[in-house]
Amino acid sequence: MSEKKMTSSRKHHLKSVMLAIAATRLDQEVADLVAAKEAYMNEHCPALSMPDGLEELQKLCKELHSKIDKVDEERYDVDATVTKGQKAVDDLKINVTELKGMKKPALKKVRMSADQMLQALLGSKHKVTMDLRSNLKQVKKEVKVEEAGDWRANIEDKKDRNKMFEGAEA
């Protein structure tokens, strides 16, 4: 089973034919767009007829101003309904988040010193270093030194207690 491959000249010929067909189609699309645009303009924009007299010009201006006012009113009404709808959507979003409850993100453990934290929060404004240990009060320890006395005298003082226990046993 040997498959026949296309020769390179055949490939180039087919490619050039395809490109020629594509070029003619593009030209046709451009011509169709131009024709559609011209037809739309002829349909929606009638030819401009300039009035000859002053009264006709004033009448035309009044008609144009009334049309402009009408369009402005419609634009304002549409704008008001859009903002009202946007407020309603925002209120509904707030209600949904209140019903769902805010999800708290998992916090990552970050090891930062106080200086690094202030630097991250305040940016370049932070110039004072926060050495917390230097702000602590210095406490002086008072060491009580008891004189080491005779340990036998200490035991003799406690003989009375020992007699109390010995008397209870007998």
Backbone as CSV, one residue per row, in Angstrom:
resi,resn,N_x,N_y,N_z,CA_x,CA_y,CA_z,C_x,C_y,C_z
1,MET,0.820,-1.182,0.000,0.000,0.000,0.000,0.864,1.245,0.000
2,SER,1.101,1.741,-1.105,1.888,2.965,-1.166,0.950,4.136,-1.448
3,GLU,1.094,5.167,-0.662,0.269,6.357,-0.843,1.025,7.328,-1.729
4,LYS,0.300,7.910,-2.676,0.952,8.858,-3.567,0.917,10.225,-2.912
5,LYS,2.058,10.874,-2.869,2.154,12.214,-2.310,2.073,13.223,-3.441
6,MET,1.552,14.415,-3.083,1.470,15.478,-4.069,2.843,16.058,-4.308
7,THR,3.075,16.396,-5.541,4.349,17.030,-5.842,4.300,18.487,-5.393
8,SER,5.458,19.051,-5.237,5.517,20.432,-4.750,4.928,21.402,-5.760
9,SER,5.087,21.133,-7.060,4.509,22.037,-8.060,2.987,21.994,-7.996
10,ARG,2.432,20.798,-7.763,0.972,20.674,-7.623,0.494,21.441,-6.386
11,LYS,1.215,21.333,-5.267,0.863,22.059,-4.038,0.863,23.560,-4.285
12,HIS,1.896,24.063,-4.933,2.000,25.507,-5.211,0.874,25.968,-6.136
13,HIS,0.538,25.135,-7.116,-0.543,25.493,-8.043,-1.877,25.594,-7.287
14,LEU,-2.178,24.581,-6.434,-3.426,24.602,-5.669,-3.467,25.785,-4.697
15,LYS,-2.329,26.067,-4.092,-2.249,27.198,-3.161,-2.509,28.511,-3.883
16,SER,-1.953,28.688,-5.057,-2.160,29.928,-5.801,-3.613,30.055,-6.258
17,VAL,-4.247,28.942,-6.643,-5.661,28.970,-7.038,-6.535,29.350,-5.848
18,MET,-6.243,28.777,-4.663,-7.012,29.096,-3.449,-6.855,30.563,-3.076
19,LEU,-5.651,31.085,-3.183,-5.419,32.495,-2.860,-6.146,33.409,-3.837
20,ALA,-6.196,33.032,-5.101,-6.900,33.844,-6.093,-8.395,33.865,-5.806
21,ILE,-8.963,32.693,-5.451,-10.394,32.627,-5.110,-10.682,33.462,-3.863
22,ALA,-9.812,33.370,-2.844,-9.995,34.136,-1.610,-9.924,35.632,-1.894
23,ALA,-9.034,36.062,-2.765,-8.909,37.476,-3.096,-10.168,37.992,-3.789
24,THR,-10.723,37.191,-4.717,-11.955,37.626,-5.397,-13.117,37.696,-4.414
25,ARG,-13.185,36.771,-3.462,-14.259,36.800,-2.456,-14.117,38.025,-1.560
26,LEU,-12.895,38.359,-1.157,-12.682,39.553,-0.330,-13.108,40.815,-1.091
27,ASP,-12.748,40.900,-2.345,-13.161,42.052,-3.145,-14.675,42.137,-3.229
28,GLN,-15.329,40.991,-3.389,-16.791,40.969,-3.475,-17.418,41.415,-2.153
29,GLU,-16.852,40.961,-1.012,-17.362,41.370,0.309,-17.230,42.870,0.499
30,VAL,-16.092,43.428,0.112,-15.883,44.870,0.248,-16.895,45.627,-0.603
31,ALA,-17.135,45.161,-1.829,-18.104,45.822,-2.702,-19.512,45.717,-2.129
32,ASP,-19.854,44.557,-1.530,-21.177,44.382,-0.917,-21.355,45.315,0.270
33,LEU,-20.304,45.469,1.088,-20.382,46.372,2.244,-20.592,47.819,1.799
34,VAL,-19.887,48.229,0.773,-20.034,49.597,0.270,-21.453,49.808,-0.263
35,ALA,-21.990,48.831,-0.983,-23.342,48.945,-1.543,-24.375,48.986,-0.422
36,ALA,-24.188,48.140,0.651,-25.130,48.110,1.765,-25.097,49.440,2.518
37,LYS,-23.932,49.998,2.702,-23.793,51.281,3.393,-24.481,52.390,2.604
38,GLU,-24.301,52.390,1.299,-24.915,53.414,0.456,-26.436,53.288,0.469
39,ALA,-26.945,52.044,0.437,-28.391,51.824,0.469,-28.973,52.290,1.805
40,TYR,-28.281,52.003,2.904,-28.749,52.429,4.231,-28.792,53.947,4.311
41,MET,-27.748,54.595,3.847,-27.700,56.065,3.902,-28.814,56.681,3.049
42,ASN,-29.084,56.097,1.862,-30.155,56.619,1.014,-31.519,56.432,1.657
43,GLU,-31.666,55.308,2.389,-32.963,55.022,3.012,-33.206,55.892,4.243
44,HIS,-32.205,56.049,5.085,-32.392,56.732,6.366,-32.065,58.223,6.325
45,CYS,-31.280,58.653,5.390,-30.901,60.064,5.314,-31.349,60.621,3.957
46,PRO,-32.511,61.243,3.939,-32.959,61.806,2.654,-32.071,62.983,2.249
47,ALA,-32.190,63.343,1.010,-31.374,64.449,0.498,-31.753,65.739,1.216
48,LEU,-30.765,66.565,1.474,-30.973,67.805,2.204,-31.564,68.851,1.261
49,SER,-32.675,69.404,1.700,-33.288,70.453,0.877,-33.207,71.755,1.659
50,MET,-32.488,72.683,1.166,-32.310,73.977,1.833,-33.453,74.909,1.438
51,PRO,-34.124,75.468,2.428,-35.201,76.406,2.131,-34.639,77.715,1.554
52,ASP,-35.487,78.386,0.777,-35.040,79.604,0.113,-35.244,80.842,0.972
53,GLY,-36.342,80.916,1.701,-36.647,82.136,2.432,-36.257,82.069,3.889
54,LEU,-36.331,83.232,4.547,-35.971,83.346,5.959,-36.979,82.627,6.845
55,GLU,-38.251,82.760,6.498,-39.297,82.108,7.294,-39.154,80.588,7.240
56,GLU,-38.819,80.062,6.081,-38.641,78.619,5.938,-37.429,78.142,6.743
57,LEU,-36.349,78.928,6.789,-35.181,78.589,7.606,-35.534,78.567,9.092
58,GLN,-36.295,79.571,9.540,-36.695,79.614,10.949,-37.577,78.421,11.295
59,LYS,-38.466,78.058,10.395,-39.342,76.910,10.618,-38.514,75.626,10.708
60,LEU,-37.549,75.487,9.823,-36.669,74.316,9.843,-35.876,74.242,11.145
61,CYS,-35.373,75.404,11.589,-34.609,75.439,12.849,-35.492,75.034,14.022
62,LYS,-36.734,75.521,14.054,-37.650,75.156,15.143,-37.935,73.656,15.130
63,GLU,-38.135,73.082,13.946,-38.369,71.637,13.859,-37.155,70.856,14.372
64,LEU,-35.965,71.307,13.965,-34.749,70.624,14.422,-34.581,70.734,15.935
65,HIS,-34.851,71.904,16.501,-34.739,72.085,17.950,-35.753,71.214,18.689
66,SER,-36.965,71.114,18.157,-37.967,70.269,18.818,-37.542,68.797,18.765
67,LYS,-36.961,68.365,17.623,-36.471,66.985,17.525,-35.325,66.742,18.507
68,ILE,-34.433,67.727,18.631,-33.303,67.603,19.563,-33.815,67.509,20.995
69,ASP,-34.798,68.328,21.352,-35.363,68.289,22.703,-35.989,66.926,22.982
70,LYS,-36.723,66.406,22.007,-37.370,65.107,22.184,-36.320,64.005,22.399
71,VAL,-35.259,64.044,21.617,-34.196,63.040,21.746,-33.499,63.171,23.098
72,ASP,-33.263,64.405,23.559,-32.638,64.614,24.870,-33.511,64.073,25.990
73,GLU,-34.829,64.287,25.891,-35.738,63.763,26.919,-35.692,62.241,26.946
74,GLU,-35.727,61.642,25.768,-35.662,60.180,25.709,-34.340,59.672,26.277
75,ARG,-33.241,60.344,25.953,-31.928,59.943,26.467,-31.893,60.051,27.981
76,TYR,-32.464,61.128,28.519,-32.490,61.311,29.975,-33.324,60.213,30.629
77,ASP,-34.486,59.894,30.042,-35.341,58.850,30.605,-34.637,57.496,30.583
78,VAL,-33.986,57.206,29.477,-33.279,55.930,29.373,-32.132,55.877,30.375
79,ASP,-31.428,56.993,30.527,-30.328,57.056,31.487,-30.837,56.842,32.911
80,ALA,-31.989,57.438,33.231,-32.563,57.282,34.570,-32.963,55.829,34.818
81,THR,-33.564,55.184,33.832,-33.952,53.783,34.028,-32.724,52.888,34.161
82,VAL,-31.669,53.208,33.419,-30.443,52.401,33.519,-29.825,52.541,34.901
83,THR,-29.735,53.779,35.417,-29.148,53.959,36.756,-30.013,53.309,37.826
84,LYS,-31.352,53.370,37.648,-32.246,52.718,38.610,-32.025,51.208,38.588
85,GLY,-31.912,50.655,37.387,-31.646,49.220,37.264,-30.300,48.848,37.849
86,GLN,-29.300,49.706,37.647,-27.964,49.430,38.188,-27.983,49.435,39.712
87,LYS,-28.744,50.373,40.299,-28.864,50.398,41.765,-29.542,49.134,42.271
88,ALA,-30.586,48.699,41.553,-31.287,47.486,41.960,-30.347,46.284,41.895
89,VAL,-29.532,46.213,40.852,-28.578,45.103,40.725,-27.564,45.147,41.860
90,ASP,-27.067,46.333,42.181,-26.099,46.459,43.275,-26.721,46.047,44.605
91,ASP,-27.974,46.468,44.858,-28.657,46.081,46.093,-28.846,44.574,46.169
92,LEU,-29.196,43.973,45.052,-29.358,42.518,45.041,-28.034,41.811,45.288
93,LYS,-26.957,42.342,44.733,-25.640,41.747,44.984,-25.287,41.813,46.461
94,ILE,-25.594,42.966,47.082,-25.316,43.121,48.512,-26.146,42.131,49.318
95,ASN,-27.439,41.980,48.962,-28.299,41.031,49.673,-27.792,39.606,49.517
96,VAL,-27.316,39.262,48.334,-26.803,37.907,48.115,-25.570,37.666,48.976
97,THR,-24.671,38.646,49.028,-23.466,38.448,49.851,-23.816,38.398,51.324
98,GLU,-24.851,39.147,51.745,-25.268,39.070,53.145,-25.861,37.704,53.464
99,LEU,-26.637,37.152,52.534,-27.231,35.843,52.766,-26.184,34.738,52.748
100,LYS,-25.244,34.840,51.827,-24.189,33.826,51.745,-23.246,33.917,52.927
101,GLY,-22.948,35.128,53.315,-21.925,35.325,54.330,-20.586,35.466,53.646
102,MET,-19.762,36.282,54.226,-18.454,36.518,53.619,-17.548,35.336,53.911
103,LYS,-16.893,34.847,52.901,-15.918,33.781,53.104,-14.590,34.416,53.478
104,LYS,-14.073,33.964,54.581,-12.775,34.483,54.998,-11.687,33.657,54.325
105,PRO,-10.770,34.310,53.683,-9.719,33.550,53.008,-8.764,32.934,54.018
106,ALA,-8.173,31.841,53.619,-7.193,31.189,54.482,-5.974,32.096,54.588
107,LEU,-5.586,32.381,55.804,-4.463,33.278,56.017,-3.157,32.503,55.968
108,LYS,-2.171,33.122,55.415,-0.861,32.502,55.342,-0.020,33.024,56.485
109,LYS,0.796,32.154,57.031,1.667,32.563,58.118,2.877,33.268,57.522
110,VAL,3.053,34.506,57.936,4.154,35.305,57.412,5.007,35.738,58.586
111,ARG,6.277,35.530,58.462,7.187,35.943,59.524,7.802,37.268,59.119
112,MET,7.417,38.321,59.831,7.946,39.656,59.559,8.283,40.316,60.880
113,SER,9.294,41.090,60.842,9.593,41.878,62.030,8.692,43.106,62.011
114,ALA,8.672,43.828,63.121,7.840,45.027,63.206,8.297,46.065,62.187
115,ASP,9.592,46.173,61.988,10.105,47.134,61.001,9.646,46.776,59.595
116,GLN,9.708,45.497,59.239,9.276,45.082,57.904,7.777,45.302,57.715
117,MET,7.004,45.068,58.783,5.567,45.254,58.691,5.226,46.724,58.473
118,LEU,5.864,47.605,59.235,5.624,49.035,59.053,6.090,49.489,57.681
119,GLN,7.184,48.944,57.204,7.672,49.291,55.874,6.666,48.877,54.812
120,ALA,6.046,47.698,54.970,5.062,47.227,53.998,3.797,48.066,54.055
121,LEU,3.379,48.471,55.260,2.149,49.254,55.396,2.336,50.700,54.980
122,LEU,3.431,51.315,55.432,3.607,52.747,55.211,4.443,53.065,53.984
123,GLY,5.154,52.107,53.472,5.974,52.349,52.292,7.223,53.131,52.655
124,SER,7.553,54.099,51.836,8.796,54.837,52.030,8.683,55.864,53.152
125,LYS,7.476,56.093,53.669,7.301,57.065,54.753,7.952,56.577,56.048
126,HIS,8.058,55.261,56.186,8.544,54.689,57.434,10.058,54.845,57.527
127,LYS,10.499,55.657,58.473,11.934,55.829,58.661,12.363,55.490,60.075
128,VAL,11.413,55.447,60.999,11.735,55.172,62.395,11.783,53.666,62.582
129,THR,12.811,53.192,63.258,12.893,51.765,63.512,12.130,51.461,64.789
130,MET,11.513,50.310,64.786,10.719,49.904,65.940,11.456,48.787,66.653
131,ASP,12.394,49.136,67.479,13.039,48.124,68.281,12.262,48.059,69.577
132,LEU,11.371,47.084,69.680,10.452,47.022,70.806,11.184,46.766,72.126
133,ARG,12.281,46.073,72.078,12.991,45.771,73.319,13.637,47.011,73.910
134,SER,13.994,47.963,73.049,14.622,49.172,73.573,13.608,50.082,74.255
135,ASN,12.318,49.917,73.922,11.290,50.750,74.525,10.814,50.230,75.877
136,LEU,11.244,49.040,76.227,10.813,48.487,77.514,11.564,49.147,78.661
137,LYS,10.914,49.157,79.836,11.569,49.724,81.015,12.682,48.794,81.469
138,GLN,13.710,49.413,81.946,14.799,48.621,82.492,14.466,48.318,83.953
139,VAL,14.472,47.048,84.302,14.153,46.635,85.661,15.446,46.140,86.299
140,LYS,15.725,46.721,87.450,16.929,46.295,88.158,16.552,45.189,89.123
141,LYS,17.283,44.119,89.032,17.004,42.985,89.899,17.711,43.200,91.235
142,GLU,16.948,42.984,92.279,17.546,43.044,93.614,17.787,41.622,94.078
143,VAL,18.986,41.324,94.292,19.345,39.964,94.681,19.415,39.915,96.196
144,LYS,18.615,39.019,96.766,18.638,38.860,98.220,19.710,37.822,98.560
145,VAL,20.656,38.272,99.297,21.726,37.363,99.698,21.554,37.125,101.186
146,GLU,21.230,35.907,101.495,21.088,35.573,102.915,22.424,35.010,103.398
147,GLU,22.694,35.440,104.554,23.938,34.930,105.104,23.743,33.480,105.509
148,ALA,24.693,32.714,105.143,24.593,31.304,105.484,24.975,31.148,106.952
149,GLY,23.991,30.810,107.718,24.233,30.655,109.155,24.575,29.212,109.473
150,ASP,24.580,28.939,110.713,24.894,27.587,111.160,23.644,26.740,110.987
151,TRP,23.754,25.695,110.254,22.580,24.873,109.951,22.100,24.102,111.174
152,ARG,22.980,23.900,112.110,22.571,23.165,113.300,21.665,24.006,114.171
153,ALA,21.861,25.301,114.186,20.999,26.172,114.984,19.591,26.167,114.384
154,ASN,19.504,26.084,113.101,18.210,26.054,112.419,17.458,24.783,112.794
155,ILE,18.159,23.683,112.940,17.510,22.422,113.291,17.089,22.451,114.751
156,GLU,17.866,23.050,115.604,17.523,23.105,117.024,16.252,23.914,117.243
157,ASP,16.031,24.922,116.424,14.801,25.704,116.557,13.586,24.847,116.210
158,LYS,13.769,23.865,115.400,12.634,23.073,114.949,12.464,21.806,115.778
159,LYS,13.213,21.680,116.867,13.069,20.500,117.705,11.705,20.466,118.370
160,ASP,11.166,21.642,118.661,9.847,21.685,119.293,8.799,21.052,118.378
161,ARG,8.915,21.280,117.144,7.956,20.684,116.203,8.126,19.169,116.156
162,ASN,9.351,18.754,116.152,9.584,17.318,116.114,8.992,16.646,117.348
163,LYS,9.009,17.316,118.508,8.443,16.738,119.719,6.943,16.583,119.587
164,MET,6.303,17.518,118.900,4.855,17.437,118.706,4.519,16.175,117.910
165,PHE,5.324,15.889,116.918,5.047,14.708,116.102,5.392,13.425,116.857
166,GLU,6.446,13.491,117.627,6.851,12.316,118.369,5.809,12.021,119.464
167,GLY,5.231,13.049,120.038,4.243,12.870,121.090,2.958,12.268,120.529
168,ALA,2.662,12.529,119.309,1.441,12.006,118.687,1.578,10.524,118.392
169,GLU,2.804,10.073,118.183,3.007,8.662,117.863,2.884,7.801,119.094
170,ALA,3.257,8.295,120.226,3.295,7.489,121.424,1.940,7.260,122.049
